[in-house]
Amino acid sequence: MKFKVPVGIKKILVKAEKNSPAILTGLGIAGDITTTVLAVKATPKALKLIEEAEKEKNKARKADEPNIKLTTPEVIKAVWKPFLPVVAMGGASIACVIGANSVHTRRHAALYSAYKLSETALSEYKDKVEEVVSEKKMKDIKQKVAEGHVKQVIDDEKKAQIIIADGGDTWFVDAMSNQPFKSSKNAMDAAANKLNKAMRSEMYVSLSQLYDELGIPHTGVSDEIGWCIGGDEIDIELSDTIVIDNRVYIVMDFRVRPVYGFDKLY
């Protein structure tokens, strides 16, 4: 008869698996603290054992002869028992930290693979659409997408308060993060040229570096995506002007968007 895992236990196991990196990291930290405590407690016992071993070794020593010190192997032999829990706990702590890192690495690899598959599918779809749809229709589609970005920014009061007040007179919206900012086409061209030049020596640049040039706050993923020397350079694509509530907006996008793993692709 096949044993059926209760639903409650199954939920706990699923949650534990989902949060395993945090759990392992916590265990590793707790293990490090415990290792330190055990080491402090074991030290007096070890010193006493070394003292007793030295007395035993010097029993046959004559009174006028110098005291004979223990060799390193003899010290280890004398103190290994008190420090055995310390070594075991330290090893377990290291294993937990390595395990947490391993889980993060596997998940990152899986996420990157899924991203690349989605990116490839989107690129193929875009190419086929451009073959079927006229150039004017494609431009209209892109403009509609840009208008959607602007409307989302305006509708989101919290994001609408993120105002960068330097760099130019025109309002732009970053298509990657939907952040509004003030800049100019000349400032964007200068930033792109500067980073494309830097890419030739540094091999890659992140989206965060472009954000720094334009005064846009970093996002949770802007450090993780970018461009590399073996791919396309930064080529900023601007929408036509969009007028909403008597304010003119232009959406900033890229002809080739930044990708994950950009620092490993060259």
Residue frames relative to the residue before (quaternion, step in Angstrom):
aa qw qx qy qz dx dy dz
M 1.0000 0.0000 0.0000 0.0000 0.00 0.00 0.00
K 0.3834 -0.7410 0.5105 0.2080 3.57 -0.78 1.03
F 0.4037 -0.7222 0.5144 0.2254 3.54 -0.84 1.08
K 0.2310 -0.7767 0.5757 0.1097 3.57 -0.87 0.99
V 0.3695 -0.7319 0.5329 0.2093 3.56 -0.71 1.10
P 0.4769 -0.6720 0.4802 0.3007 3.62 -0.80 0.97
V 0.6219 -0.5799 0.3850 0.3588 3.56 -1.13 0.75
G 0.6470 0.5427 -0.3192 0.4301 3.59 0.96 -0.88
I 0.6733 0.4786 -0.2886 0.4841 3.57 0.95 -0.93
K 0.6244 0.5473 -0.3359 0.4447 3.57 1.04 -0.79
K 0.6456 0.5142 -0.3174 0.4670 3.60 1.00 -0.81
I 0.6387 0.5252 -0.3202 0.4622 3.57 1.03 -0.82
L 0.6590 0.5124 -0.3031 0.4596 3.58 0.98 -0.90
V 0.6469 0.5152 -0.3164 0.4648 3.59 1.00 -0.85
K 0.6618 0.5020 -0.3011 0.4683 3.57 0.97 -0.90
A 0.6438 0.5243 -0.3170 0.4584 3.57 1.03 -0.84
E 0.6418 0.5174 -0.3147 0.4705 3.58 1.02 -0.82
K 0.6531 0.5270 -0.3070 0.4489 3.58 0.97 -0.89
N 0.7801 0.3170 -0.1495 0.5183 3.56 0.99 -0.90
S 0.2743 0.8156 -0.4802 0.1705 3.59 1.24 0.31
P 0.6317 0.5208 -0.3765 0.4335 3.69 0.88 -0.66
A 0.6700 0.4882 -0.3003 0.4717 3.59 0.94 -0.90
I 0.6417 0.5243 -0.3216 0.4582 3.58 1.02 -0.83
L 0.6799 0.4882 -0.2876 0.4655 3.58 0.89 -0.96
T 0.6372 0.5162 -0.3299 0.4677 3.58 1.01 -0.78
G 0.6441 0.5206 -0.3112 0.4661 3.58 0.99 -0.85
L 0.6537 0.5021 -0.3052 0.4768 3.56 0.98 -0.86
G 0.6335 0.5373 -0.3266 0.4510 3.57 1.05 -0.78
I 0.6581 0.4972 -0.3016 0.4782 3.59 0.98 -0.88
A 0.6527 0.5035 -0.3083 0.4748 3.56 0.95 -0.91
G 0.6462 0.5289 -0.3137 0.4520 3.57 1.04 -0.80
D 0.6270 0.5334 -0.3310 0.4613 3.58 1.04 -0.76
I 0.6534 0.5036 -0.3092 0.4731 3.57 0.96 -0.88
T 0.6630 0.5036 -0.3006 0.4652 3.57 0.94 -0.93
T 0.6182 0.5494 -0.3370 0.4499 3.57 1.03 -0.80
T 0.6527 0.5120 -0.3095 0.4648 3.58 0.96 -0.88
V 0.6523 0.5134 -0.3094 0.4639 3.59 0.95 -0.91
L 0.6681 0.5001 -0.2988 0.4629 3.58 0.90 -0.92
A 0.6386 0.5313 -0.3226 0.4536 3.57 1.03 -0.82
V 0.6419 0.5181 -0.3173 0.4679 3.58 1.02 -0.86
K 0.6830 0.4838 -0.2857 0.4666 3.58 0.94 -0.89
A 0.6878 0.4974 -0.2859 0.4447 3.59 1.03 -0.78
T 0.5595 0.6558 -0.3837 0.3312 3.60 1.13 -0.59
P 0.6674 0.4822 -0.3341 0.4589 3.69 0.81 -0.81
K 0.6384 0.5202 -0.3257 0.4645 3.58 1.02 -0.81
A 0.6548 0.5200 -0.3100 0.4524 3.56 0.98 -0.87
L 0.6503 0.5184 -0.3159 0.4568 3.58 0.97 -0.86
K 0.6422 0.5185 -0.3141 0.4691 3.55 1.05 -0.79
L 0.6552 0.5079 -0.3080 0.4667 3.58 1.00 -0.83
I 0.6270 0.5221 -0.3342 0.4718 3.60 1.05 -0.74
E 0.6452 0.5250 -0.3151 0.4569 3.55 1.00 -0.87
E 0.6651 0.4973 -0.2966 0.4715 3.58 0.96 -0.89
A 0.6511 0.5137 -0.3171 0.4600 3.59 1.01 -0.80
E 0.6384 0.5177 -0.3242 0.4683 3.59 1.06 -0.74
K 0.6311 0.5250 -0.3302 0.4659 3.59 1.02 -0.79
E 0.6497 0.5180 -0.3086 0.4630 3.55 1.00 -0.90
K 0.6769 0.4994 -0.2900 0.4565 3.57 0.97 -0.87
N 0.7416 0.4127 -0.2168 0.4823 3.59 1.10 -0.67
K 0.3290 0.7683 -0.4937 0.2403 3.59 1.25 0.25
A 0.7483 0.4023 -0.2117 0.4831 3.55 0.91 -0.97
R 0.4784 0.6817 -0.4377 0.3389 3.58 1.28 -0.02
K 0.4322 -0.6812 0.5317 0.2577 3.54 -1.07 0.84
A 0.6645 -0.5523 0.3437 0.3678 3.53 -1.21 0.60
D 0.7285 0.4290 -0.2497 0.4721 3.58 1.01 -0.72
E 0.5723 0.5859 -0.3801 0.4298 3.60 1.28 0.01
P 0.5383 -0.6340 0.4395 0.3392 3.63 -1.06 0.68
N 0.6043 -0.5677 0.4213 0.3675 3.56 -1.21 0.54
I 0.3210 -0.7542 0.5456 0.1747 3.58 -0.89 0.97
K 0.2938 -0.7699 0.5471 0.1470 3.57 -0.71 1.13
L 0.5366 -0.6093 0.4736 0.3413 3.56 -1.22 0.51
T 0.4330 -0.6526 0.5489 0.2919 3.55 -1.15 0.63
T 0.6909 -0.4765 0.3367 0.4269 3.60 -1.26 0.30
P 0.6584 0.4863 -0.3330 0.4681 3.67 0.86 -0.80
E 0.6519 0.5140 -0.3198 0.4565 3.60 1.02 -0.74
V 0.6179 0.5287 -0.3411 0.4714 3.59 1.07 -0.71
I 0.6532 0.5117 -0.3084 0.4650 3.59 0.94 -0.94
K 0.6520 0.5219 -0.3090 0.4549 3.56 0.95 -0.88
A 0.6773 0.5084 -0.2896 0.4460 3.57 1.06 -0.77
V 0.8105 0.3263 -0.1363 0.4670 3.60 0.92 -0.88
W 0.4292 0.7471 -0.4546 0.2258 3.64 1.16 -0.13
K 0.6343 0.5607 -0.3460 0.4044 3.60 1.00 -0.73
P 0.6924 0.4599 -0.3126 0.4597 3.67 0.77 -0.86
F 0.7308 0.4323 -0.2382 0.4715 3.58 1.08 -0.72
L 0.4191 0.7201 -0.4649 0.2994 3.60 1.25 0.01
P 0.6638 0.4754 -0.3271 0.4759 3.69 0.87 -0.77
V 0.6077 0.5597 -0.3489 0.4423 3.59 1.11 -0.71
V 0.6732 0.4922 -0.2853 0.4724 3.56 0.91 -0.98
A 0.6588 0.5161 -0.3083 0.4523 3.58 0.96 -0.90
M 0.6810 0.4777 -0.2899 0.4733 3.58 0.92 -0.91
G 0.6363 0.5242 -0.3287 0.4607 3.58 1.01 -0.76
G 0.6489 0.5143 -0.3106 0.4668 3.57 1.01 -0.82
A 0.6463 0.5146 -0.3163 0.4664 3.58 1.01 -0.82
S 0.6349 0.5337 -0.3249 0.4545 3.61 1.03 -0.81
I 0.6514 0.5091 -0.3059 0.4722 3.56 0.96 -0.91
A 0.6407 0.5318 -0.3180 0.4534 3.58 1.00 -0.86
C 0.6453 0.5208 -0.3206 0.4577 3.61 1.01 -0.80
V 0.6612 0.4990 -0.3072 0.4684 3.58 0.94 -0.89
I 0.6515 0.5026 -0.3088 0.4770 3.59 0.97 -0.88
G 0.6446 0.5314 -0.3142 0.4510 3.57 1.02 -0.83
A 0.6424 0.5155 -0.3186 0.4690 3.58 0.99 -0.85
N 0.6615 0.5044 -0.3000 0.4669 3.57 0.96 -0.88
S 0.6335 0.5398 -0.3220 0.4513 3.57 1.06 -0.80
V 0.6491 0.5088 -0.3134 0.4707 3.59 0.98 -0.86
H 0.6395 0.5219 -0.3186 0.4659 3.58 0.98 -0.88
T 0.6558 0.5218 -0.3099 0.4490 3.58 0.96 -0.90
R 0.6649 0.5010 -0.3027 0.4640 3.60 0.91 -0.92
R 0.6741 0.4915 -0.2988 0.4634 3.57 0.92 -0.89
H 0.6351 0.5229 -0.3285 0.4641 3.58 1.02 -0.78
A 0.6456 0.5180 -0.3148 0.4647 3.59 1.02 -0.85
A 0.6565 0.5058 -0.3071 0.4678 3.58 0.98 -0.85
L 0.6478 0.5151 -0.3097 0.4681 3.57 1.01 -0.86
Y 0.6548 0.5153 -0.3096 0.4580 3.56 0.96 -0.89
S 0.6447 0.5193 -0.3167 0.4630 3.61 1.00 -0.86
A 0.6574 0.5014 -0.3073 0.4711 3.57 0.97 -0.88
Y 0.6362 0.5317 -0.3209 0.4578 3.57 1.01 -0.82
K 0.6681 0.5062 -0.3037 0.4529 3.60 0.89 -0.92
L 0.6305 0.5234 -0.3297 0.4688 3.59 1.04 -0.78
S 0.6654 0.4948 -0.2972 0.4734 3.58 0.96 -0.92
E 0.6489 0.5257 -0.3140 0.4516 3.57 0.98 -0.88
T 0.6540 0.5099 -0.3080 0.4662 3.58 0.98 -0.87
A 0.6571 0.5108 -0.3063 0.4620 3.58 0.94 -0.93
L 0.6600 0.5068 -0.3063 0.4623 3.59 0.96 -0.88
S 0.6501 0.5214 -0.3134 0.4554 3.57 0.98 -0.86
E 0.6541 0.5026 -0.3089 0.4736 3.58 0.98 -0.85
Y 0.6429 0.5228 -0.3156 0.4622 3.57 1.00 -0.87
K 0.6536 0.5206 -0.3058 0.4564 3.57 0.94 -0.92
D 0.6500 0.5214 -0.3161 0.4536 3.59 0.95 -0.88
K 0.6754 0.4924 -0.2943 0.4635 3.59 0.95 -0.88
V 0.6203 0.5363 -0.3405 0.4601 3.59 1.05 -0.77
E 0.6667 0.5056 -0.3008 0.4576 3.58 0.96 -0.87
E 0.6159 0.5357 -0.3433 0.4646 3.59 1.19 -0.53
V 0.7341 0.4345 -0.2233 0.4716 3.56 1.01 -0.87
V 0.7475 0.3865 -0.2024 0.5009 3.57 0.93 -0.96
S 0.5285 -0.6407 0.4578 0.3172 3.55 -1.05 0.77
E 0.6651 -0.5172 0.3617 0.3991 3.55 -1.26 0.44
K 0.6464 0.5165 -0.3213 0.4606 3.58 1.00 -0.80
K 0.6466 0.5139 -0.3171 0.4661 3.59 0.98 -0.84
M 0.6318 0.5322 -0.3281 0.4581 3.58 1.00 -0.84
K 0.6487 0.5132 -0.3116 0.4677 3.56 0.99 -0.87
D 0.6383 0.5230 -0.3197 0.4657 3.59 1.04 -0.82
I 0.6394 0.5282 -0.3216 0.4569 3.58 1.00 -0.86
K 0.6653 0.5037 -0.2997 0.4625 3.57 0.91 -0.95
Q 0.6457 0.5192 -0.3179 0.4609 3.55 1.03 -0.80
K 0.6339 0.5245 -0.3277 0.4645 3.59 1.01 -0.78
V 0.6303 0.5186 -0.3255 0.4773 3.57 1.03 -0.80
A 0.6470 0.5208 -0.3131 0.4605 3.59 0.97 -0.88
E 0.6410 0.5194 -0.3214 0.4647 3.58 0.98 -0.83
G 0.6162 0.5505 -0.3376 0.4507 3.57 1.09 -0.71
H 0.6278 0.5309 -0.3292 0.4644 3.58 1.04 -0.79
V 0.6737 0.4988 -0.2983 0.4564 3.56 0.87 -0.96
K 0.6622 0.5061 -0.3125 0.4557 3.60 0.88 -0.89
Q 0.6333 0.5327 -0.3326 0.4523 3.58 1.04 -0.76
V 0.6406 0.5205 -0.3165 0.4675 3.57 1.04 -0.80
I 0.6821 0.4880 -0.2889 0.4616 3.56 0.89 -0.94
D 0.6698 0.5027 -0.2986 0.4576 3.59 0.97 -0.84
D 0.6884 0.4360 -0.2719 0.5119 3.58 1.12 -0.61
E 0.3066 -0.8004 0.4846 0.1745 3.59 -0.10 1.26
K 0.6317 0.5469 -0.3411 0.4308 3.56 1.00 -0.75
K 0.6940 0.4539 -0.2768 0.4855 3.57 0.90 -0.89
A 0.6171 0.5661 -0.3491 0.4205 3.57 1.07 -0.66
Q 0.6438 0.5205 -0.3202 0.4605 3.57 1.25 -0.40
I 0.5503 0.5763 -0.4159 0.4384 3.61 1.23 -0.11
I 0.0995 0.8238 -0.5418 0.1340 3.55 0.00 1.30
I 0.1426 -0.7526 0.6387 0.0729 3.54 -0.85 1.02
A 0.1828 -0.8680 0.4584 0.0551 3.55 -0.23 1.28
D 0.6844 0.4437 -0.3221 0.4806 3.61 1.10 0.35
G 0.6447 0.5676 -0.3792 0.3441 3.55 -1.31 0.10
G 0.8021 -0.2001 0.1375 0.5456 3.63 1.10 -0.32
D 0.5520 -0.6433 0.4410 0.2949 3.55 -1.32 -0.02
T 0.6670 0.5080 -0.2985 0.4559 3.59 1.22 -0.33
W 0.4057 -0.6907 0.5439 0.2499 3.55 -1.11 0.75
F 0.0528 -0.7764 0.6280 0.0054 3.54 -0.95 1.00
V 0.2050 -0.7370 0.6262 0.1507 3.54 -1.30 0.40
D 0.3502 -0.7335 0.5458 0.2035 3.58 -0.78 1.05
A 0.3934 -0.7547 0.4780 0.2170 3.60 -0.57 1.15
M 0.6282 0.5519 -0.3413 0.4293 3.61 1.16 -0.49
S 0.8232 0.1982 -0.0757 0.5267 3.59 0.98 -0.80
N 0.3631 -0.7459 0.4715 0.2990 3.61 1.32 -0.21
Q 0.4180 0.6846 -0.4903 0.3409 3.58 1.05 0.73
P 0.3195 -0.7403 0.5540 0.2072 3.62 -0.85 0.91
F 0.0854 0.7871 -0.6069 0.0692 3.58 -1.06 0.68
K 0.4033 -0.6875 0.5463 0.2576 3.55 -1.27 0.43
S 0.1880 0.7659 -0.5945 0.1567 3.55 -0.91 0.93
S 0.3301 -0.7053 0.5706 0.2608 3.57 -1.21 -0.55
K 0.6327 -0.5322 0.3926 0.4028 3.57 -1.21 0.42
N 0.6336 0.5369 -0.3358 0.4444 3.59 1.01 -0.78
A 0.6455 0.5190 -0.3188 0.4609 3.59 1.01 -0.84
M 0.6562 0.5066 -0.3088 0.4662 3.59 1.03 -0.81
D 0.6442 0.5126 -0.3214 0.4680 3.58 0.94 -0.86
A 0.6538 0.5147 -0.3126 0.4580 3.58 0.98 -0.86
A 0.6496 0.5169 -0.3110 0.4628 3.59 1.00 -0.86
A 0.6635 0.5026 -0.3027 0.4642 3.58 0.93 -0.93
N 0.6622 0.5056 -0.3066 0.4603 3.60 0.93 -0.89
K 0.6427 0.5331 -0.3181 0.4489 3.58 0.98 -0.87
L 0.7193 0.4405 -0.2557 0.4723 3.59 0.87 -0.95
N 0.6102 0.5302 -0.3593 0.4663 3.61 1.06 -0.61
K 0.6345 0.5077 -0.3173 0.4888 3.57 1.10 -0.70
A 0.6552 0.5109 -0.3063 0.4646 3.58 0.98 -0.87
M 0.6027 0.5889 -0.3471 0.4116 3.58 1.11 -0.72
R 0.6169 0.5738 -0.3463 0.4127 3.57 1.09 -0.66
S 0.7402 0.3579 -0.2204 0.5248 3.58 1.14 -0.54
E 0.7361 0.4075 -0.2247 0.4915 3.59 1.04 -0.78
M 0.4471 -0.7300 0.4004 0.3268 3.59 1.37 -0.18
Y 0.8109 -0.0544 0.0300 0.5818 3.64 1.07 -0.52
V 0.1197 -0.7605 0.6314 0.0926 3.57 -1.31 0.38
S 0.3884 -0.7254 0.5218 0.2250 3.57 -1.09 0.69
L 0.6411 -0.5002 0.4094 0.4137 3.54 -1.31 0.27
S 0.5956 0.5798 -0.3586 0.4250 3.59 1.10 -0.69
Q 0.6246 0.5414 -0.3444 0.4452 3.59 1.04 -0.71
L 0.6406 0.4959 -0.3225 0.4896 3.58 1.05 -0.74
Y 0.6197 0.5419 -0.3367 0.4570 3.57 1.02 -0.84
D 0.6346 0.5359 -0.3298 0.4486 3.59 1.00 -0.82
E 0.6559 0.5194 -0.3098 0.4516 3.56 0.99 -0.83
L 0.7577 0.3718 -0.1901 0.5015 3.59 1.06 -0.76
G 0.4934 -0.6856 0.4188 0.3334 3.60 1.25 0.01
I 0.4453 0.6671 -0.4693 0.3694 3.59 1.11 0.67
P 0.4955 -0.6640 0.4610 0.3178 3.64 -0.86 0.86
H 0.5334 -0.6098 0.4779 0.3396 3.58 -1.14 0.66
T 0.2753 -0.7233 0.6029 0.1936 3.55 -1.29 0.40
G 0.7202 -0.4514 0.3066 0.4283 3.56 -1.30 0.01
V 0.7738 0.3222 -0.1804 0.5147 3.60 1.19 -0.46
S 0.4732 0.7161 -0.4369 0.2690 3.61 1.19 -0.22
D 0.6246 0.5175 -0.3466 0.4711 3.61 1.19 -0.42
E 0.7002 0.5088 -0.2504 0.4338 3.56 1.17 -0.64
I 0.7486 0.3277 -0.2020 0.5398 3.61 1.20 -0.26
G 0.1882 0.7872 -0.5679 0.1496 3.56 -1.13 0.62
W 0.5253 -0.6059 0.4969 0.3316 3.54 -1.31 -0.43
C 0.1698 -0.7890 0.5813 0.1040 3.60 -1.12 0.58
I 0.7003 -0.5149 0.3156 0.3807 3.54 -1.28 0.50
G 0.6825 0.5003 -0.2950 0.4437 3.60 1.09 -0.61
G 0.6934 0.4504 -0.2759 0.4901 3.58 1.25 -0.21
D 0.7399 -0.3631 0.2944 0.4837 3.52 -1.19 -0.59
E 0.4986 -0.6420 0.4896 0.3155 3.56 -1.16 0.59
I 0.6369 -0.4948 0.4107 0.4252 3.55 -1.32 0.17
D 0.0618 0.7877 -0.6051 0.0979 3.55 -0.63 1.15
I 0.2101 -0.8205 0.5235 0.0921 3.56 -0.11 1.33
E 0.1500 -0.7782 0.6080 0.0475 3.53 -0.96 0.99
L 0.1504 -0.8106 0.5640 0.0481 3.58 -0.70 1.10
S 0.4328 -0.6860 0.5215 0.2648 3.54 -1.04 0.80
D 0.5957 -0.4864 0.4550 0.4489 3.55 -1.31 -0.02
T 0.6424 -0.5276 0.3719 0.4131 3.58 -1.18 0.36
I 0.1536 -0.7632 0.6245 0.0624 3.54 -1.12 0.82
V 0.1421 -0.8060 0.5722 0.0518 3.57 -0.65 1.10
I 0.1201 0.7651 -0.6196 0.1271 3.55 -0.67 1.18
D 0.8367 0.0102 -0.0550 0.5447 3.60 -0.85 1.03
N 0.6581 -0.5534 0.2892 0.4208 3.55 0.99 0.97
R 0.6099 0.4956 -0.3819 0.4863 3.59 1.17 0.51
V 0.3377 -0.7509 0.5390 0.1776 3.55 -0.95 0.93
Y 0.0596 -0.7901 0.6100 0.0026 3.55 -0.91 1.00
I 0.0824 -0.7378 0.6637 0.0915 3.54 -1.32 0.46
V 0.3130 -0.7589 0.5429 0.1772 3.59 -0.86 0.94
M 0.2480 -0.7597 0.5885 0.1224 3.55 -0.93 1.00
D 0.0844 0.7685 -0.6288 0.0834 3.55 -0.74 1.10
F 0.4028 -0.6974 0.5320 0.2615 3.60 -1.28 -0.14
R 0.5094 -0.6379 0.4769 0.3258 3.57 -1.01 0.79
V 0.7452 0.0963 -0.0900 0.6537 3.56 1.19 -0.63
R 0.3170 -0.7920 0.4930 0.1709 3.56 -0.39 1.22
P 0.5847 -0.5710 0.4322 0.3811 3.63 -1.18 0.49
V 0.2345 -0.7939 0.5529 0.0947 3.57 -1.11 0.72
Y 0.5599 -0.5599 0.4864 0.3694 3.54 -1.34 0.35
G 0.7963 0.2975 -0.2184 0.4792 3.55 -1.18 0.55
F 0.2875 0.8004 -0.4879 0.1964 3.58 1.27 0.35
D 0.6911 0.4735 -0.2830 0.4670 3.60 1.11 -0.59
K 0.6999 0.4204 -0.2726 0.5090 3.60 1.27 0.15
L 0.6015 0.6242 -0.3309 0.3729 3.60 1.29 -0.10
Y 0.6112 0.5874 -0.3666 0.3835 3.62 1.12 -0.42
